[in-house]
Amino acid sequence: MNSLECVRSKIIDWVELERVGYRARFFNKKIVFTNGCFDILHRGHIEYLYQAADMGDLLIVGLNSDASVRRIKGPDRPVQDEETRALLLASLSCVTHVVLFDEDTPLKLIQLVQPDILVKGGDYADLEKIVGYDIVKQRGGEVVALPFVEGHSTTQLLQKIQQL
């Protein structure tokens, strides 16, 4: 298997995700889950993902599909299609697997993967409002909000590009 095939193999479907979860739990591996649009990958995303990965043994990233991003962010988004966004995320050594979801929230995905740790960005002051909080806490897991890296956001990056 060449390097690019190795990266692509990290992009999995929901059936494979369920298998990954079973294997991880069987071997007492700690599953960390996060999700997002990751439209234009930037330094803030990279630092966030590596911090999340350091909390466990596997980092599963739920990636909003193109249709989901359009519903959430508007008709001009995403800038990059889901295949590109998934490949960029999968190319990071800290990411174990990437899985797409079409829903507006990752609730069904969280129910399926049953992570030990659910991680979101620092804009969640009230952890209980994070989608999947109840599911993770009922299983004795943790819900964590990591602080944003100042000055690094997709919105800021898009605004900067538009000013050129």
Buried (B, 14 or more C-beta within 10 A) or exposed (E): EEEEEEBBEBBBEEEEBBEBBEEBEEEEBBBBBBBBBBBBBBEBBBBBBBBBBEBBBBBBBBBBBBEBBBBEBEEEBBBBEBEEBBBBBBBBEBBBBBBBBEBEBBBBBBEBBBBBBBBBBEEBEEBEEBBBBEBBBEEEBBBBBBEBBEEBBBEEBBEEEEEE
